[in-house]
Amino acid sequence: MEEGIFPQSAVADVLESNFVEARLHNDGHDAELKASIQQLQQELTGSFAAPIYLIVDPESGKERARRDGAMRDAASFAAWLQSGLQ
């Protein structure tokens, strides 16, 4: 997703103009850091699965949209992003 979908203009344009992106990578080699990140992921998403995409309302902190699993089509992912703005 990071290399194949996010850079495509349909997705990049929506991301750049509407979102502040934050990522949690829970696949590092530092066991203590990995455990910390996994705990934060569990708190935020209720899951240890990857990838999970969340759109969170910046004012309320409430989840607007959630996607569990990758999406291999840029237009579909861009449409999902747009749905989280409404």
Backbone as JSON Lines, residues from 0, in Angstrom:
{"i":0,"aa":"M","n":[0.83,-1.18,0.0],"ca":[0.0,0.0,0.0],"c":[0.88,1.26,0.0]}
{"i":1,"aa":"E","n":[1.89,1.27,0.86],"ca":[2.73,2.46,0.97],"c":[3.47,2.76,-0.33]}
{"i":2,"aa":"E","n":[3.87,1.73,-1.04],"ca":[4.63,1.94,-2.27],"c":[3.74,1.91,-3.51]}
{"i":3,"aa":"G","n":[2.68,1.11,-3.49],"ca":[1.88,0.93,-4.69],"c":[0.61,1.75,-4.76]}
{"i":4,"aa":"I","n":[-0.03,2.01,-3.64],"ca":[-1.34,2.68,-3.64],"c":[-1.24,4.14,-3.17]}
{"i":5,"aa":"F","n":[-0.6,4.39,-2.04],"ca":[-0.54,5.75,-1.49],"c":[0.02,6.79,-2.47]}
{"i":6,"aa":"P","n":[1.06,6.47,-3.25],"ca":[1.62,7.48,-4.15],"c":[0.76,7.78,-5.39]}
{"i":7,"aa":"Q","n":[-0.19,6.92,-5.72],"ca":[-1.0,7.15,-6.91],"c":[-1.84,8.41,-6.71]}
{"i":8,"aa":"S","n":[-1.95,9.21,-7.76],"ca":[-2.56,10.53,-7.62],"c":[-3.98,10.48,-7.05]}
{"i":9,"aa":"A","n":[-4.77,9.49,-7.38],"ca":[-6.13,9.4,-6.85],"c":[-6.13,9.35,-5.33]}
{"i":10,"aa":"V","n":[-5.14,8.67,-4.77],"ca":[-5.03,8.53,-3.31],"c":[-4.21,9.67,-2.72]}
{"i":11,"aa":"A","n":[-3.07,9.96,-3.31],"ca":[-2.17,11.0,-2.78],"c":[-2.87,12.34,-2.68]}
{"i":12,"aa":"D","n":[-3.66,12.69,-3.67],"ca":[-4.36,13.98,-3.65],"c":[-5.33,14.07,-2.47]}
{"i":13,"aa":"V","n":[-6.07,13.0,-2.22],"ca":[-7.02,12.99,-1.1],"c":[-6.27,13.03,0.22]}
{"i":14,"aa":"L","n":[-5.22,12.22,0.35],"ca":[-4.44,12.19,1.59],"c":[-3.83,13.55,1.89]}
{"i":15,"aa":"E","n":[-3.17,14.13,0.91],"ca":[-2.44,15.38,1.13],"c":[-3.35,16.56,1.45]}
{"i":16,"aa":"S","n":[-4.54,16.57,0.89],"ca":[-5.41,17.73,1.09],"c":[-6.39,17.59,2.24]}
{"i":17,"aa":"N","n":[-6.52,16.38,2.81],"ca":[-7.56,16.18,3.83],"c":[-7.12,15.48,5.11]}
{"i":18,"aa":"F","n":[-5.92,14.95,5.14],"ca":[-5.55,14.1,6.27],"c":[-4.2,14.46,6.86]}
{"i":19,"aa":"V","n":[-4.06,14.17,8.13],"ca":[-2.77,14.14,8.79],"c":[-2.49,12.66,9.02]}
{"i":20,"aa":"E","n":[-1.45,12.18,8.41],"ca":[-1.17,10.75,8.44],"c":[-0.31,10.38,9.64]}
{"i":21,"aa":"A","n":[-0.68,9.3,10.28],"ca":[0.11,8.73,11.37],"c":[0.19,7.23,11.13]}
{"i":22,"aa":"R","n":[1.35,6.67,11.33],"ca":[1.54,5.23,11.09],"c":[2.14,4.58,12.32]}
{"i":23,"aa":"L","n":[1.7,3.36,12.56],"ca":[2.32,2.51,13.57],"c":[2.88,1.3,12.85]}
{"i":24,"aa":"H","n":[4.16,1.12,12.92],"ca":[4.8,-0.07,12.34],"c":[5.16,-1.0,13.49]}
{"i":25,"aa":"N","n":[4.53,-2.15,13.51],"ca":[4.74,-3.07,14.64],"c":[5.58,-4.28,14.25]}
{"i":26,"aa":"D","n":[6.46,-4.1,13.29],"ca":[7.26,-5.23,12.82],"c":[8.77,-5.0,13.0]}
{"i":27,"aa":"G","n":[9.14,-4.17,13.96],"ca":[10.56,-3.89,14.2],"c":[11.27,-5.02,14.94]}
{"i":28,"aa":"H","n":[12.57,-4.83,15.12],"ca":[13.4,-5.85,15.77],"c":[13.59,-5.6,17.26]}
{"i":29,"aa":"D","n":[13.36,-4.38,17.71],"ca":[13.51,-4.04,19.12],"c":[12.26,-4.55,19.86]}
{"i":30,"aa":"A","n":[12.42,-5.59,20.65],"ca":[11.28,-6.27,21.29],"c":[10.5,-5.33,22.21]}
{"i":31,"aa":"E","n":[11.17,-4.5,22.95],"ca":[10.48,-3.59,23.88],"c":[9.67,-2.54,23.11]}
{"i":32,"aa":"L","n":[10.26,-1.98,22.08],"ca":[9.55,-1.0,21.26],"c":[8.38,-1.66,20.54]}
{"i":33,"aa":"K","n":[8.6,-2.84,20.01],"ca":[7.55,-3.57,19.31],"c":[6.36,-3.82,20.24]}
{"i":34,"aa":"A","n":[6.63,-4.24,21.47],"ca":[5.56,-4.49,22.44],"c":[4.8,-3.21,22.76]}
{"i":35,"aa":"S","n":[5.51,-2.11,22.87],"ca":[4.89,-0.81,23.14],"c":[3.96,-0.39,22.0]}
{"i":36,"aa":"I","n":[4.44,-0.56,20.78],"ca":[3.64,-0.19,19.61],"c":[2.43,-1.1,19.49]}
{"i":37,"aa":"Q","n":[2.61,-2.39,19.74],"ca":[1.48,-3.31,19.67],"c":[0.43,-2.97,20.73]}
{"i":38,"aa":"Q","n":[0.86,-2.55,21.89],"ca":[-0.08,-2.16,22.94],"c":[-0.87,-0.92,22.5]}
{"i":39,"aa":"L","n":[-0.19,0.05,21.93],"ca":[-0.87,1.24,21.44],"c":[-1.85,0.88,20.31]}
{"i":40,"aa":"Q","n":[-1.43,0.01,19.42],"ca":[-2.31,-0.43,18.34],"c":[-3.56,-1.11,18.91]}
{"i":41,"aa":"Q","n":[-3.38,-1.95,19.9],"ca":[-4.51,-2.62,20.53],"c":[-5.46,-1.61,21.15]}
{"i":42,"aa":"E","n":[-4.93,-0.6,21.81],"ca":[-5.76,0.44,22.43],"c":[-6.53,1.24,21.38]}
{"i":43,"aa":"L","n":[-5.87,1.55,20.27],"ca":[-6.5,2.38,19.24],"c":[-7.49,1.61,18.37]}
{"i":44,"aa":"T","n":[-7.18,0.34,18.09],"ca":[-7.96,-0.4,17.11],"c":[-8.69,-1.62,17.65]}
{"i":45,"aa":"G","n":[-8.27,-2.09,18.83],"ca":[-8.86,-3.32,19.36],"c":[-8.36,-4.56,18.64]}
{"i":46,"aa":"S","n":[-7.24,-4.45,17.94],"ca":[-6.73,-5.56,17.15],"c":[-5.21,-5.48,17.04]}
{"i":47,"aa":"F","n":[-4.6,-6.64,16.82],"ca":[-3.17,-6.7,16.52],"c":[-2.92,-6.92,15.03]}
{"i":48,"aa":"A","n":[-3.99,-7.06,14.26],"ca":[-3.86,-7.34,12.83],"c":[-3.21,-6.18,12.1]}
{"i":49,"aa":"A","n":[-2.64,-6.48,10.95],"ca":[-2.05,-5.44,10.11],"c":[-2.31,-5.81,8.66]}
{"i":50,"aa":"P","n":[-2.61,-4.88,7.82],"ca":[-2.79,-3.48,8.14],"c":[-4.23,-3.17,8.57]}
{"i":51,"aa":"I","n":[-4.36,-2.1,9.32],"ca":[-5.65,-1.53,9.68],"c":[-5.56,-0.04,9.37]}
{"i":52,"aa":"Y","n":[-6.55,0.47,8.7],"ca":[-6.6,1.88,8.37],"c":[-7.78,2.49,9.1]}
{"i":53,"aa":"L","n":[-7.52,3.58,9.8],"ca":[-8.57,4.28,10.54],"c":[-8.62,5.73,10.08]}
{"i":54,"aa":"I","n":[-9.83,6.24,10.01],"ca":[-10.02,7.67,9.83],"c":[-10.69,8.13,11.12]}
{"i":55,"aa":"V","n":[-10.01,9.03,11.82],"ca":[-10.46,9.48,13.13],"c":[-10.81,10.96,13.07]}
{"i":56,"aa":"D","n":[-11.95,11.3,13.65],"ca":[-12.35,12.7,13.72],"c":[-11.36,13.45,14.59]}
{"i":57,"aa":"P","n":[-10.76,14.52,14.09],"ca":[-9.72,15.22,14.86],"c":[-10.26,15.93,16.1]}
{"i":58,"aa":"E","n":[-11.51,16.28,16.1],"ca":[-12.07,17.0,17.25],"c":[-12.57,16.06,18.33]}
{"i":59,"aa":"S","n":[-13.31,15.04,17.94],"ca":[-13.91,14.14,18.93],"c":[-13.04,12.93,19.24]}
{"i":60,"aa":"G","n":[-12.14,12.59,18.32],"ca":[-11.33,11.39,18.49],"c":[-12.08,10.12,18.13]}
{"i":61,"aa":"K","n":[-13.32,10.27,17.63],"ca":[-14.12,9.1,17.28],"c":[-13.76,8.59,15.89]}
{"i":62,"aa":"E","n":[-13.88,7.29,15.74],"ca":[-13.59,6.64,14.47],"c":[-14.67,6.99,13.45]}
{"i":63,"aa":"R","n":[-14.24,7.47,12.29],"ca":[-15.18,7.77,11.19],"c":[-15.27,6.62,10.2]}
{"i":64,"aa":"A","n":[-14.15,5.95,9.96],"ca":[-14.12,4.85,9.01],"c":[-12.98,3.91,9.39]}
{"i":65,"aa":"R","n":[-13.15,2.65,9.05],"ca":[-12.14,1.65,9.37],"c":[-12.03,0.67,8.21]}
{"i":66,"aa":"R","n":[-10.82,0.29,7.91],"ca":[-10.55,-0.7,6.87],"c":[-9.54,-1.68,7.43]}
{"i":67,"aa":"D","n":[-9.95,-2.92,7.58],"ca":[-9.05,-3.99,8.01],"c":[-8.56,-4.71,6.77]}
{"i":68,"aa":"G","n":[-7.28,-4.64,6.52],"ca":[-6.71,-5.3,5.35],"c":[-6.41,-4.33,4.23]}
{"i":69,"aa":"A","n":[-5.49,-4.74,3.39],"ca":[-5.04,-3.91,2.27],"c":[-6.11,-3.84,1.19]}
{"i":70,"aa":"M","n":[-6.01,-2.81,0.39],"ca":[-6.87,-2.63,-0.77],"c":[-5.92,-2.43,-1.94]}
{"i":71,"aa":"R","n":[-6.05,-3.21,-2.96],"ca":[-5.08,-3.17,-4.07],"c":[-5.51,-2.29,-5.24]}
{"i":72,"aa":"D","n":[-6.6,-1.56,-5.08],"ca":[-7.09,-0.7,-6.14],"c":[-7.11,0.74,-5.62]}
{"i":73,"aa":"A","n":[-6.37,1.62,-6.28],"ca":[-6.24,3.0,-5.82],"c":[-7.58,3.73,-5.82]}
{"i":74,"aa":"A","n":[-8.39,3.53,-6.83],"ca":[-9.68,4.22,-6.9],"c":[-10.59,3.79,-5.75]}
{"i":75,"aa":"S","n":[-10.57,2.52,-5.41],"ca":[-11.4,2.03,-4.29],"c":[-10.9,2.59,-2.97]}
{"i":76,"aa":"F","n":[-9.58,2.65,-2.8],"ca":[-9.04,3.18,-1.56],"c":[-9.34,4.68,-1.45]}
{"i":77,"aa":"A","n":[-9.22,5.4,-2.55],"ca":[-9.54,6.83,-2.56],"c":[-11.01,7.05,-2.22]}
{"i":78,"aa":"A","n":[-11.89,6.21,-2.73],"ca":[-13.32,6.31,-2.42],"c":[-13.55,6.04,-0.94]}
{"i":79,"aa":"W","n":[-12.82,5.06,-0.38],"ca":[-12.95,4.77,1.05],"c":[-12.48,5.98,1.86]}
{"i":80,"aa":"L","n":[-11.37,6.59,1.47],"ca":[-10.89,7.79,2.16],"c":[-11.96,8.88,2.13]}
{"i":81,"aa":"Q","n":[-12.55,9.1,0.97],"ca":[-13.58,10.12,0.82],"c":[-14.78,9.83,1.73]}
{"i":82,"aa":"S","n":[-15.14,8.56,1.86],"ca":[-16.27,8.2,2.71],"c":[-16.02,8.58,4.16]}
{"i":83,"aa":"G","n":[-14.76,8.58,4.58],"ca":[-14.43,8.94,5.94],"c":[-14.44,10.43,6.2]}
{"i":84,"aa":"L","n":[-14.6,11.22,5.15],"ca":[-14.65,12.68,5.3],"c":[-16.07,13.18,5.5]}
{"i":85,"aa":"Q","n":[-17.03,12.32,5.29],"ca":[-18.43,12.75,5.35],"c":[-19.04,12.54,6.7]}
